[in-house]
Amino acid sequence: MNYKRQQKITIIKIILLLVLTCVICYFLYETFKKEKEETGSITYYYTESYNNKDNSLTIKNEEPIEDKIGKISSGINRLYSFKVTGKSNSTKDINYEIVVSKNVLSTISSKYIKVYLTEVDENNKEIEIPLTISNDEVIKYENLPNGNESLSNGKRIYEGVIKTTDINYEKNFKLRIWISEDTKEELDDKYFNLKVNVYSRDVEVAKEETKINLASIDTKLEEGNKVTLKDGTEYRVLESSLEGIGTVKLISEYNLDEDGEQNKECSMINYNDCSFSYMDIEDNILERFTNNIKTSLNDKSIITRIPTRDELEKMMLNTNNNLWIYSTNYWTSTKYNDNYYSVDGNSNKIVDTNKYINNYYGIRPVIEVSKNHIIND
């Protein structure tokens, strides 16, 4: 009898101890939460898009490329855009870090994955982040510094501070990954997935998905206007498209490199990496570009081609701001006897050119695409 009574007392003590523990934990949590709320806030915004609905980036069936190409690449397999905002509500600065973590199921070794982060300033210029580059060479995933162990088990690519004087703190970033040139792996059907997160010891980090506002059939697009597609590539409207028309003709804002990717570095001064004979463009570069854009926009109906002389001359006459037409040297598809006309940016003219010239002219392709691939500002 005494044993049963003692057993009941023990059970009651255990229950009371559990209740007391729960109460203490609750008050500690509320105190911790209040302290964080008083300290300030951080929000990590990632874009709802074709390639990063779960704040991650995946490369699959990709070929190794040079750093100079990877650093300017865009599209479904290489570019992830996001931003961090915050404010400090006390006398204490808020420290945070951006961390990338590989998916353990990835089938490409992390020792061959280059990771490159840039900050986008108010003039849309990209500034390299020191943690992802050393001696002008982009660092591989496995050589990045570890994230703070109390926060994550990934790799740190950025360290930021929101100071007490920062009322509306905002940083915009672009992350690119690619396969290093020195890879020794067979890459067919292999992939690498990287997740991006923001951590802080000082505050709770909120995560929000940003919806893209896309153009529609009712969007009017004027000839010469600059537009951005949802894969981050930039174009000019080649031919005005009125309300009720679902497609639009666009011309690339930049020349393409040998991988069929837009290269913002190519210009009349620096054109070596984006210059090809007309034969190379027709046989190789345009095909690579076509495959890239159909994949990045997940749309096999997109039509691609080289601009005609008549289209460009019409643009030169009809648009008030047409200097962009002469910003690079590039081919047209219009023949001159057995050769082709091309745009010469140095002389602001269209000139006849031997189709085998391969060290001066490049390609700015035209696409016919649905308006709902265009980001509506």
C-alpha positions as CSV (number, residue, x, y, z in Angstrom):
1,M,0.0,0.0,0.0
2,N,2.8,2.4,0.9
3,Y,4.6,1.4,-2.3
4,K,1.6,2.4,-4.5
5,R,1.2,5.7,-2.6
6,Q,4.8,6.4,-3.1
7,Q,4.5,5.6,-6.8
8,K,1.6,8.0,-7.2
9,I,3.6,10.8,-5.5
10,T,6.5,10.1,-7.9
11,I,4.3,10.3,-10.9
12,I,2.7,13.6,-9.7
13,K,6.2,15.1,-9.1
14,I,7.2,14.1,-12.6
15,I,4.1,15.7,-14.1
16,L,4.6,18.9,-12.1
17,L,8.2,19.0,-13.2
18,L,7.2,18.7,-16.8
19,V,4.6,21.4,-16.5
20,L,7.2,23.7,-14.8
21,T,9.7,23.0,-17.5
22,C,7.2,23.8,-20.2
23,V,6.3,27.1,-18.5
24,I,10.0,28.1,-18.1
25,C,10.6,27.2,-21.8
26,Y,7.6,29.3,-22.9
27,F,8.8,32.3,-20.9
28,L,12.4,31.9,-22.2
29,Y,11.1,31.7,-25.8
30,E,8.9,34.8,-25.4
31,T,11.8,36.7,-23.9
32,F,14.1,35.6,-26.7
33,K,11.5,36.5,-29.3
34,K,10.9,39.9,-27.8
35,E,14.6,40.6,-27.7
36,K,14.9,39.7,-31.4
37,E,11.9,41.8,-32.3
38,E,13.4,44.8,-30.4
39,T,16.8,44.2,-32.1
40,G,15.4,44.5,-35.6
41,S,14.6,42.3,-38.6
42,I,16.0,40.7,-41.7
43,T,14.0,39.4,-44.7
44,Y,15.4,37.2,-47.5
45,Y,13.5,37.6,-50.7
46,Y,13.8,35.1,-53.5
47,T,12.1,35.2,-56.8
48,E,9.4,32.8,-57.9
49,S,10.8,31.7,-61.2
50,Y,11.4,28.8,-63.5
51,N,14.6,27.8,-61.7
52,N,14.5,28.7,-58.1
53,K,11.1,28.1,-56.5
54,D,12.8,26.6,-53.5
55,N,15.6,29.1,-53.1
56,S,18.1,26.8,-54.9
57,L,20.0,26.6,-58.1
58,T,20.6,23.5,-60.2
59,I,23.0,22.8,-63.1
60,K,22.3,19.7,-65.1
61,N,23.9,18.3,-68.3
62,E,26.2,21.3,-68.5
63,E,29.6,21.4,-70.0
64,P,32.7,22.9,-68.2
65,I,33.3,26.6,-69.0
66,E,35.9,29.3,-68.4
67,D,35.5,31.7,-65.5
68,K,35.2,34.7,-67.9
69,I,32.1,33.1,-69.4
70,G,30.6,31.8,-66.2
71,K,30.8,35.2,-64.5
72,I,28.5,36.8,-67.1
73,S,26.2,33.9,-67.7
74,S,22.4,34.0,-67.3
75,G,19.6,31.6,-67.7
76,I,18.0,28.6,-66.2
77,N,21.1,26.6,-65.1
78,R,23.5,29.3,-64.0
79,L,21.9,32.4,-62.4
80,Y,20.0,33.0,-59.2
81,S,18.9,36.5,-58.1
82,F,17.8,37.4,-54.6
83,K,17.9,40.3,-52.1
84,V,18.2,40.9,-48.4
85,T,16.5,43.7,-46.5
86,G,16.5,44.7,-42.9
87,K,16.5,47.3,-40.2
88,S,18.0,47.7,-36.7
89,N,15.7,48.9,-33.9
90,S,18.3,49.2,-31.2
91,T,21.8,50.2,-30.4
92,K,23.1,46.9,-31.6
93,D,24.2,46.1,-35.1
94,I,22.8,43.0,-36.8
95,N,25.2,40.5,-38.3
96,Y,24.2,38.0,-40.9
97,E,25.7,35.7,-43.4
98,I,24.7,34.2,-46.7
99,V,25.3,30.4,-46.9
100,V,25.1,27.9,-49.8
101,S,24.6,24.2,-49.1
102,K,25.0,21.4,-51.6
103,N,22.3,18.8,-51.9
104,V,23.8,15.5,-50.7
105,L,22.2,13.8,-53.7
106,S,24.2,15.9,-56.2
107,T,26.1,13.6,-58.6
108,I,28.8,16.1,-59.6
109,S,31.7,16.5,-57.1
110,S,31.7,19.8,-55.3
111,K,35.4,20.1,-56.1
112,Y,34.5,21.0,-59.7
113,I,31.8,23.5,-59.0
114,K,32.6,27.2,-59.2
115,V,30.5,29.6,-57.0
116,Y,30.4,33.3,-57.9
117,L,28.5,35.9,-56.0
118,T,28.0,39.6,-57.0
119,E,26.2,42.5,-55.5
120,V,24.1,44.6,-57.8
121,D,24.4,48.4,-57.1
122,E,21.9,51.1,-57.9
123,N,23.3,51.5,-61.4
124,N,22.7,47.8,-62.1
125,K,26.5,47.2,-62.0
126,E,27.7,43.9,-60.5
127,I,30.4,44.1,-57.8
128,E,32.4,40.9,-57.0
129,I,32.1,39.5,-53.5
130,P,35.6,38.8,-52.1
131,L,34.6,35.5,-50.5
132,T,34.0,33.9,-53.9
133,I,37.0,35.1,-55.8
134,S,40.8,34.9,-55.2
135,N,43.5,36.3,-57.4
136,D,40.9,36.8,-60.2
137,E,39.9,33.2,-60.1
138,V,36.5,32.1,-58.9
139,I,36.6,29.8,-55.9
140,K,35.2,26.2,-56.0
141,Y,32.5,25.1,-53.6
142,E,34.8,22.9,-51.4
143,N,37.3,25.7,-50.9
144,L,34.8,28.3,-49.6
145,P,34.9,29.1,-45.9
146,N,32.5,27.1,-43.7
147,G,29.4,28.8,-42.4
148,N,29.2,29.6,-38.7
149,E,28.7,26.1,-37.1
150,S,26.0,27.3,-34.8
151,L,23.9,28.5,-37.8
152,S,24.5,26.1,-40.6
153,N,26.7,23.3,-42.1
154,G,27.1,25.0,-45.5
155,K,29.6,27.3,-47.1
156,R,29.8,31.1,-46.4
157,I,29.7,33.4,-49.4
158,Y,28.9,36.7,-47.8
159,E,29.0,38.4,-44.4
160,G,26.9,41.5,-43.9
161,V,26.1,44.0,-41.1
162,I,23.0,46.0,-40.7
163,K,24.1,49.0,-38.7
164,T,21.9,50.9,-36.2
165,T,22.0,53.8,-38.7
166,D,20.5,51.7,-41.5
167,I,16.8,52.5,-41.6
168,N,16.0,50.8,-44.9
169,Y,18.8,48.3,-45.6
170,E,18.7,46.5,-48.9
171,K,21.2,44.4,-50.8
172,N,20.6,42.8,-54.2
173,F,22.7,39.8,-55.2
174,K,23.3,37.5,-58.2
175,L,24.7,34.0,-57.6
176,R,26.1,31.9,-60.5
177,I,27.5,28.4,-60.5
178,W,29.2,26.4,-63.2
179,I,31.4,23.4,-63.8
180,S,35.2,24.2,-63.7
181,E,37.3,23.6,-66.8
182,D,39.6,21.2,-64.9
183,T,36.8,18.6,-64.3
184,K,37.7,15.0,-64.9
185,E,34.2,13.6,-64.5
186,E,31.8,12.3,-67.1
187,L,28.9,14.8,-66.9
188,D,26.1,13.1,-68.9
189,D,22.9,13.0,-66.9
190,K,24.7,14.4,-63.8
191,Y,23.6,17.5,-61.8
192,F,24.6,19.7,-58.8
193,N,22.0,21.4,-56.6
194,L,22.8,24.3,-54.3
195,K,20.5,25.9,-51.8
196,V,20.9,29.5,-50.6
197,N,20.0,30.7,-47.1
198,V,20.5,33.7,-44.9
199,Y,21.3,33.3,-41.2
200,S,21.7,35.6,-38.2
201,R,22.4,35.1,-34.5
202,D,20.8,38.4,-33.7
203,V,17.4,38.2,-35.3
204,E,15.1,35.7,-36.9
205,V,15.4,35.7,-40.7
206,A,12.0,35.9,-42.5
207,K,11.9,34.3,-46.0
208,E,9.5,35.6,-48.6
209,E,8.9,34.5,-52.2
210,T,8.6,37.4,-54.7
211,K,6.2,37.0,-57.5
212,I,7.2,38.1,-61.0
213,N,4.9,40.6,-62.6
214,L,4.8,39.3,-66.2
215,A,3.5,41.1,-69.3
216,S,0.3,39.8,-70.9
217,I,-1.6,40.0,-74.2
218,D,-2.9,43.4,-73.1
219,T,0.6,44.9,-72.6
220,K,1.6,47.5,-75.3
221,L,5.3,47.3,-76.2
222,E,6.9,50.2,-78.1
223,E,9.6,49.8,-80.7
224,G,13.1,50.4,-79.3
225,N,12.0,49.9,-75.6
226,K,14.4,47.8,-73.4
227,V,12.8,44.7,-71.8
228,T,14.0,41.9,-69.6
229,L,12.9,38.3,-69.9
230,K,12.2,36.2,-66.9
231,D,15.5,34.4,-67.4
232,G,17.3,37.7,-66.8
233,T,18.4,38.3,-70.4
234,E,17.8,41.8,-71.9
235,Y,16.4,42.8,-75.3
236,R,15.0,45.7,-77.4
237,V,11.6,45.7,-78.9
238,L,12.2,45.3,-82.7
239,E,8.7,45.9,-83.7
240,S,5.9,47.5,-81.7
241,S,3.3,45.1,-80.3
242,L,-0.2,46.5,-79.5
243,E,-2.8,45.4,-77.0
244,G,-4.5,42.2,-78.0
245,I,-1.3,40.8,-79.7
246,G,0.3,38.0,-77.7
247,T,3.7,37.9,-79.2
248,V,6.5,40.4,-79.9
249,K,9.7,40.5,-81.9
250,L,12.9,41.4,-79.9
251,I,16.5,41.8,-80.6
252,S,19.3,41.0,-78.1
253,E,20.8,43.9,-76.2
254,Y,24.2,42.3,-76.3
255,N,26.3,40.1,-78.6
256,L,26.5,36.4,-77.9
257,D,29.6,34.5,-76.9
258,E,30.6,31.1,-78.3
259,D,28.2,29.3,-76.0
260,G,25.3,31.2,-77.3
261,E,24.9,33.3,-74.1
262,Q,24.6,37.1,-73.9
263,N,27.9,38.7,-73.1
264,K,27.7,42.2,-71.6
265,E,31.4,42.7,-71.8
266,C,31.4,42.6,-75.6
267,S,31.6,46.0,-77.3
268,M,33.2,47.8,-80.2
269,I,36.4,47.9,-78.1
270,N,36.3,44.4,-76.6
271,Y,34.8,42.1,-79.3
272,N,37.3,39.2,-79.6
273,D,35.3,36.8,-77.5
274,C,32.1,37.6,-79.4
275,S,33.2,37.8,-83.1
276,F,32.6,35.0,-85.6
277,S,32.3,34.5,-89.3
278,Y,28.8,34.5,-90.7
279,M,29.2,30.8,-91.5
280,D,30.0,30.0,-87.8
281,I,27.0,32.0,-86.6
282,E,24.6,30.3,-89.0
283,D,25.9,26.8,-88.3
284,N,26.8,26.9,-84.6
285,I,26.2,30.0,-82.4
286,L,22.5,30.6,-83.4
287,E,21.7,26.9,-82.8
288,R,23.3,27.1,-79.3
289,F,21.5,30.3,-78.5
290,T,18.2,28.7,-79.7
291,N,18.6,25.7,-77.4
292,N,19.6,27.9,-74.5
293,I,16.5,30.2,-74.7
294,K,14.0,27.5,-75.3
295,T,15.4,25.7,-72.2
296,S,15.6,28.8,-70.0
297,L,12.1,29.9,-70.8
298,N,10.7,26.4,-71.1
299,D,9.1,27.2,-74.4
300,K,9.8,25.3,-77.6
301,S,7.7,27.6,-79.7
302,I,10.2,30.5,-79.6
303,I,11.5,31.5,-83.1
304,T,15.1,32.7,-83.4
305,R,16.9,34.3,-86.4
306,I,19.5,36.9,-87.4
307,P,18.1,40.5,-88.0
308,T,17.7,41.8,-91.5
309,R,19.2,45.0,-92.9
310,D,15.7,46.5,-93.5
311,E,14.6,45.9,-89.9
312,L,17.7,47.7,-88.5
313,E,17.5,50.6,-91.0
314,K,13.8,51.1,-90.1
315,M,14.7,51.2,-86.4
316,M,17.4,53.8,-87.1
317,L,14.9,56.0,-88.7
318,N,11.9,55.5,-86.4
319,T,13.3,55.5,-82.9
320,N,14.5,58.7,-81.2
321,N,16.9,56.8,-78.9
322,N,18.6,54.5,-81.4
323,L,22.3,54.7,-80.3
324,W,21.9,51.1,-78.8
325,I,21.7,49.9,-82.4
326,Y,25.4,50.9,-82.9
327,S,26.7,49.7,-79.5
328,T,28.3,46.6,-81.0
329,N,29.4,45.2,-84.3
330,Y,27.2,42.4,-85.6
331,W,25.9,40.6,-88.7
332,T,22.6,40.9,-90.5
333,S,21.0,38.1,-92.6
334,T,20.8,40.3,-95.7
335,K,23.1,39.2,-98.5
336,Y,25.4,41.4,-100.6
337,N,26.2,39.4,-103.7
338,D,27.8,36.3,-102.1
339,N,28.5,38.1,-98.8
340,Y,26.4,39.8,-96.0
341,Y,25.7,43.2,-94.6
342,S,26.7,44.0,-91.0
343,V,26.4,46.8,-88.5
344,D,29.6,48.7,-87.9
345,G,29.3,50.4,-84.5
346,N,32.4,52.5,-85.0
347,S,31.1,54.2,-88.1
348,N,27.4,54.0,-87.2
349,K,26.7,52.4,-90.6
350,I,25.6,49.2,-92.2
351,V,28.4,47.9,-94.4
352,D,28.9,45.0,-96.8
353,T,31.2,42.4,-95.3
354,N,33.0,39.2,-96.5
355,K,31.1,36.3,-94.8
356,Y,34.4,34.6,-93.7
357,I,35.5,37.6,-91.6
358,N,35.7,36.2,-88.1
359,N,37.4,38.8,-85.9
360,Y,35.2,41.8,-85.8
361,Y,31.5,41.0,-86.1
362,G,29.2,39.0,-83.9
363,I,25.5,38.2,-83.5
364,R,22.6,39.9,-81.8
365,P,19.7,37.5,-82.5
366,V,16.1,38.3,-83.0
367,I,13.5,36.3,-81.2
368,E,9.7,36.0,-81.6
369,V,8.4,35.2,-78.2
370,S,5.2,35.3,-76.1
371,K,4.8,38.5,-74.1
372,N,4.2,36.5,-70.9
373,H,8.0,35.8,-70.8
374,I,8.7,39.5,-70.3
375,I,8.9,41.0,-66.8
376,N,6.4,43.8,-66.6
377,D,8.1,46.7,-64.6
